[in-house]
Amino acid sequence: MAKQQPDGIWIIDSDARTLFANSAMAEIPGNDNVLINRKPSFDYLFPEDIDAAQKLSESKQRGEASPFHFHLPRADGSANLG
């Protein structure tokens, strides 16, 4: 039986800056420190996903509760499809 990986938790503020990321979330892009420096969360997306992410962020500021699903690039530029 495959070991289940823990969920990545990423909390951002209303300006889409990282407030907290657990170690499982930081492992997704393959860099332990990448998500803890308050950079805009959009900096961690593939360029083609930024517009959709910004629109989704705006909808969340209006109180909408739709899920946020994007593939994050790993440190080597490959997609994390997990």
C-alpha positions as CSV (number, residue, x, y, z in Angstrom):
1,M,0.0,0.0,0.0
2,A,1.4,3.4,-1.0
3,K,2.0,5.9,1.8
4,Q,-0.4,8.8,1.7
5,Q,1.3,12.1,1.6
6,P,0.2,14.8,4.0
7,D,-1.9,17.7,2.6
8,G,-0.1,20.9,1.7
9,I,-1.4,23.8,3.6
10,W,-0.8,27.3,2.2
11,I,-2.3,30.4,3.8
12,I,-2.2,33.7,2.0
13,D,-3.4,37.1,2.9
14,S,-5.8,39.4,1.0
15,D,-2.8,40.6,-1.1
16,A,-2.0,37.0,-2.1
17,R,1.2,37.0,0.0
18,T,2.2,33.9,1.8
19,L,1.5,33.9,5.6
20,F,2.2,30.3,6.3
21,A,3.0,27.1,4.4
22,N,3.5,23.8,6.1
23,S,6.4,21.5,5.2
24,A,4.3,19.3,2.9
25,M,3.3,22.4,0.9
26,A,6.9,23.6,0.7
27,E,8.0,20.3,-0.7
28,I,5.6,20.5,-3.7
29,P,7.8,23.0,-5.6
30,G,10.9,21.2,-4.3
31,N,12.3,24.0,-2.2
32,D,11.8,24.1,1.6
33,N,12.2,27.8,1.9
34,V,10.3,29.0,-1.2
35,L,6.9,29.5,0.4
36,I,7.8,31.2,3.6
37,N,9.2,34.5,2.5
38,R,5.9,36.5,2.0
39,K,6.3,36.7,-1.8
40,P,3.1,37.0,-3.8
41,S,1.6,33.6,-4.3
42,F,1.3,34.3,-8.0
43,D,5.2,34.1,-8.1
44,Y,4.9,30.4,-7.7
45,L,2.6,29.6,-10.6
46,F,3.2,28.9,-14.2
47,P,2.9,32.1,-16.2
48,E,-0.1,30.8,-18.1
49,D,-2.0,30.3,-14.8
50,I,-1.4,33.8,-13.3
51,D,-4.4,35.5,-14.9
52,A,-6.8,32.8,-13.8
53,A,-5.3,32.8,-10.3
54,Q,-5.7,36.6,-10.0
55,K,-9.3,36.4,-11.1
56,L,-9.9,33.6,-8.5
57,S,-8.2,35.7,-5.8
58,E,-10.5,38.6,-6.6
59,S,-13.5,36.3,-6.4
60,K,-12.3,35.1,-3.0
61,Q,-12.0,38.7,-1.8
62,R,-15.7,39.1,-2.7
63,G,-16.5,36.1,-0.5
64,E,-16.8,33.3,-3.1
65,A,-15.7,29.9,-1.8
66,S,-14.6,28.1,-5.0
67,P,-11.6,25.8,-4.7
68,F,-8.2,26.8,-5.8
69,H,-6.4,24.2,-8.0
70,F,-3.3,25.0,-9.9
71,H,-0.2,23.0,-10.8
72,L,2.9,24.5,-9.2
73,P,6.2,24.4,-10.9
74,R,9.0,22.5,-9.2
75,A,12.4,24.2,-8.7
76,D,13.6,22.5,-11.9
77,G,10.7,24.0,-13.9
78,S,8.8,20.7,-14.3
79,A,5.1,20.5,-13.3
80,N,3.9,19.0,-10.1
81,L,1.0,16.9,-11.2
82,G,0.5,15.2,-7.8
